[in-house]
Amino acid sequence: MSDNDSFQVGIEFDSVLSAISKQIYETPLAFIRENVQNAVDALRIQASRDAINSSDPILKVQVTANNHVCEIADNGIGMSLADLRNLFWTIGASGKRTQEAREAGCVGMFGIGGFANFGVCDELRVVSQSPTDVIGHWTLLSRSDIEGAGGAIPRVQSGESDEVAPRGTLVRGVLKAPMDIDAMTTFIRDFVQYADETVLFNGTLVSQRALQLPSERGNDLTEITNEATIWSHGNVEVSGRLFETAGHLLQAEVQALTVSGEAVRIRGWLRFENGPIDVLKRGFKICSTTVQTDIGVSGVIDCDRLSPTAGRDSLNPESNSLLQSIVTSMEHAAVVAVLESPERITQHTRIFRYVRRHGMVPMLGHVVVEMADGSENRLEDVRGKSEGDIKVFFATSKNKALSQLLQTRGHVVVQLSGDNDKQAAIREYLSSLCGGQPFEGRIECAERYEVSSLFERVFLAELEQTITYAYEITELSIIPGRLTEDVPVYAVESNSKTLTMYVDVRHSEIRKLEQLGFGGIFSSLVASFVREYLGTTLRGRSPKFFGSGAVNLDFLAKRRSELWVLMTDDIEVLRRGTQREVVTQDDVQVIRAGGGGSAGPALGNQAPPGGKIPKLVRIEGAEEFASLTGYYLQIPKTASEAYGDVIQQCEGRGAVWAGNKVMLIASDLISTAFQFEVRLDRLITTEGVGGPTAGGAVEIDQPMQALYDRLYFPVPEALESFLVPTDKDAVRLEVRCDWTDFTLSRAWEPQSEPGTA
């Protein structure tokens, strides 16, 4: 071979097409969303050229869907034959990366092209005519054409047509499967309801609904700010107004945005409650997403600077970072407003974690606390009393008799809240500003036990093993005995390398576990006991966590190189042959927590019946275990083995869903989150405020469960009908697990080389 010989790079076209269409257009819903988006973009550019509003009735998108055939027609800018060839039928090309397209507010920019439609289409016919053409053109490609090309790039048929004259585009797809028209109507309305453009679905208008801002809702809301206020975070400045309901729940209206001094078009509102944020671009919905917050945020944000990923189900990293900054600035403003009113503080108990983390404890003066004698005072009043010989103590209700005695003698005794974050914030305020002293903190071992029963020995052994494994604390001294203050366990705070811990193995909180037997659920509940009573202390001494309590993913990467080996196969698709794995009723194991019974095996079973590890378990139980009951979905084995112990330490759990995807999230509520994505082969529709919706989000209270050497994630009740099989229907799904670190603005992606991050 001579030095200047060459050959053309090969391509297995059908394989490339499958990869693209699988990620973008895997359901008819995605097909209609993407092509309606293209049609809306075409109207926006045409409106810009004609110097008219895109809501002008002369411009419209008409969608017709029936059985296997779906048509999307628009009278926008259209395409010439060259545009059809070079843009629509070319993978990676896009005509919407221009300044004109950006100024017009176009949503699409990825250039996936017409080929991706073959994820759901057997045939695709596209007719288009630009206003400068005398005649338009039709183009046609079918699945049989692609297969007939034998892996090479297929040829698209074309010819002249006046079907869309004088300008516009018609996309006609013959789908592989018949459409659910009701589901499709709900789905497309969710994406275009706030769009200015006229969008008709089978003749019915599904767009042009007004996005009502708080200031436009009449007497339902009261404004807190007298005028627009500027809130900032980094290089982002947001201008807005705060409102509250009669129940003191806060909402923020977003009016203006600048990024590094550049004005960016924005409109929307946020409600300071947990839920999804619908992200729009000039009324067209990009996606539903969530943002890391302490007090919870949901709402609608319409902004030109936000763009989706190629998969269209989330924001790209830059947009996600911008949305995070917008929400962060407004969250701070909301917390400041809450702290101005005792009534608002009562409605927003989640602020205390935020207050401590951001050095706002001195602003807690309006917090109302209970005194030992049952009366109530504001913290600023307590501060005013802390003079001279009067001492301030803080105590729990378990010390009420002694607390009242101290107060009778003239001292001030504050009864602490049971909420951990609120309690810690009040402690800090009283200690730093009132010279307060902990009264209930002097816990002592009143009586040492000689451990005699099998249960006591097993519990102590399981406790030690959990602490050693989950927190890597190896120098540990556990002393069984009865404690003052009626507490079941107490870890002595000291600078010693050895952690000394007193455990009352005969306390009712521990004894109730005896009825469970010594199986997987027993171990799981011991781990929950450790997290509840000792989590803060243990995280402070564990190398797996930063001082703030955040998960130290760098530490895990260094200490567990297998984490990255496992994540080279990050998308763990459970398959049987070429089909998605089927979850059936045979895969659901019913377990009873306490009391035995005939509904399923007792919790003490170490191995599942028949040796088959279930994909789903249902926990049923006695009243004292009511907080555990429900369905749990198995996290993939790779994730359970690699970092299952760390996942269990994440205090926040929730679920977000949109389209056919569910994201089960476990977060340390500081900077990192474990994401367990479940993808179904059908649309998830749940009841929303205005009727059925294709997206949603909920918090999850149940803890995770460690069973059968696997980790199980609680299934929200709202999703049980989609994730739990019945006698008639199986559930087909794919799963994926990964970590994200919001502080470092990076995701921990799978690597091709083991041991790398």
Secondary structure as UniProt FT lines:
FT   TURN            3..4
FT   HELIX           13..24
FT   HELIX           28..50
FT   TURN            54..55
FT   TURN            57..58
FT   STRAND          60..66
FT   TURN            67..68
FT   STRAND          69..74
FT   HELIX           81..83
FT   HELIX           84..88
FT   TURN            91..92
FT   HELIX           99..104
FT   HELIX           114..119
FT   STRAND          121..129
FT   TURN            131..132
FT   STRAND          136..142
FT   HELIX           143..148
FT   TURN            149..151
FT   STRAND          157..161
FT   TURN            163..166
FT   STRAND          168..175
FT   HELIX           181..192
FT   TURN            193..194
FT   STRAND          198..201
FT   TURN            202..203
FT   STRAND          204..205
FT   HELIX           214..216
FT   HELIX           218..220
FT   STRAND          222..223
FT   STRAND          229..233
FT   TURN            234..235
FT   STRAND          236..244
FT   TURN            246..247
FT   STRAND          250..259
FT   TURN            260..261
FT   STRAND          262..264
FT   STRAND          266..271
FT   STRAND          277..281
FT   TURN            282..283
FT   STRAND          284..289
FT   STRAND          298..303
FT   TURN            304..305
FT   TURN            310..311
FT   HELIX           317..338
FT   TURN            339..340
FT   HELIX           342..347
FT   TURN            349..350
FT   HELIX           351..357
FT   TURN            358..359
FT   HELIX           361..366
FT   STRAND          368..371
FT   TURN            372..373
FT   STRAND          376..378
FT   HELIX           379..385
FT   TURN            388..389
FT   STRAND          392..395
FT   HELIX           397..399
FT   HELIX           400..408
FT   TURN            409..410
FT   STRAND          412..415
FT   HELIX           420..434
FT   STRAND          437..438
FT   TURN            440..441
FT   STRAND          445..448
FT   HELIX           454..471
FT   STRAND          476..483
FT   HELIX           484..486
FT   STRAND          489..491
FT   STRAND          499..503
FT   TURN            505..506
FT   HELIX           508..511
FT   HELIX           512..516
FT   HELIX           520..541
FT   TURN            543..544
FT   TURN            547..548
FT   HELIX           553..559
FT   HELIX           562..566
FT   HELIX           567..569
FT   STRAND          575..576
FT   TURN            577..578
FT   STRAND          579..583
FT   HELIX           585..587
FT   STRAND          588..593
FT   TURN            603..604
FT   HELIX           609..611
FT   STRAND          616..621
FT   HELIX           623..628
FT   STRAND          630..634
FT   HELIX           637..647
FT   TURN            648..649
FT   STRAND          652..658
FT   TURN            659..660
FT   STRAND          661..667
FT   STRAND          672..680
FT   STRAND          686..688
FT   TURN            689..690
FT   STRAND          691..693
FT   STRAND          695..699
FT   STRAND          705..707
FT   TURN            708..709
FT   STRAND          710..714
FT   HELIX           717..719
FT   HELIX           720..723
FT   STRAND          731..741
FT   TURN            742..745
FT   STRAND          746..747
FT   TURN            754..755
//
